[in-house]
Amino acid sequence: MSVIGVVATLKVQPGKEAEFEKVFAALRDKVKSNEKGCLQYDFFKSKSEASTYVVMEQYASQADLDAHGKTEYFRAAGPSLGAVLGGAPTLLFLDKV
């Protein structure tokens, strides 16, 4: 089993931080409740840039990561997140060593 890490950096439109946090917190709760293969799914707010967030994710396998992106609740959150983001997220994929 090869643990997969993902670090996603998201830029939120100024003034939309609270809305982003509400939408993402609901998504995080659904992920943690429904995805046994998701070992971590947390988000953090930058101390130096108020509109920058980092999501730290860990999956037990590539199959678990693939399944995450296909869930109904992940897809449903897309439009709400898109409405508050200031562009596409920057994604970094990692192998645990």
FENSULPE-V516097 format. One record per pair of residues at least 12 apart in sequence whose C-alpha atoms are under 7 Angstrom apart, sorted by sequence separation. I is the first residue (numbers start at 1). J is the second residue. D is the distance in Angstrom with one decimal. If there is no record, write none. Layout:
# FENSULPE-V516097
I/J/D
I/J/D
This chain:
# FENSULPE-V516097
43/55/4.2
28/41/6.3
42/55/5.7
43/56/6.2
28/42/7.0
41/55/7.0
42/56/5.4
41/56/5.8
42/57/6.6
40/56/6.9
41/57/4.5
40/57/4.9
41/58/6.8
40/58/4.8
39/58/5.1
38/58/5.9
39/59/5.4
38/59/4.5
39/60/6.6
37/59/5.6
38/60/6.4
37/60/5.1
38/64/6.8
37/64/5.3
17/51/6.3
14/51/6.0
13/51/6.6
12/51/5.0
11/51/5.8
12/52/6.2
11/52/4.7
10/52/5.8
11/53/6.4
10/53/5.2
9/53/5.8
10/54/6.2
9/54/4.5
8/54/5.6
9/55/6.5
27/73/7.0
7/54/6.8
8/55/5.0
27/74/6.9
7/55/5.7
8/56/6.7
7/56/4.9
6/56/6.0
7/57/6.4
27/77/7.0
6/57/5.0
5/57/5.6
6/58/6.3
5/58/4.5
4/58/5.6
5/59/6.5
3/58/6.8
4/59/5.2
3/59/5.7
4/60/6.5
3/60/4.7
4/61/6.1
2/60/6.6
3/61/5.4
4/62/6.5
23/81/7.0
1/60/6.9
2/61/5.7
1/61/6.3
20/81/6.6
20/84/6.2
16/84/5.8
13/84/5.7
12/84/5.8
13/85/5.5
12/85/4.3
13/86/4.9
11/85/5.8
12/86/5.0
11/86/5.4
11/87/6.7
10/89/4.8
9/89/5.6
10/90/6.7
8/89/6.2
9/90/5.1
8/90/5.5
9/91/6.6
8/91/4.5
7/91/5.9
8/92/6.3
6/91/6.8
7/92/5.1
6/92/5.6
7/93/6.7
6/93/4.7
5/93/5.8
6/94/6.0
5/94/4.7
4/94/5.7
5/95/6.0
4/95/5.0
5/96/6.7
3/95/6.2
4/96/6.2
3/96/5.4
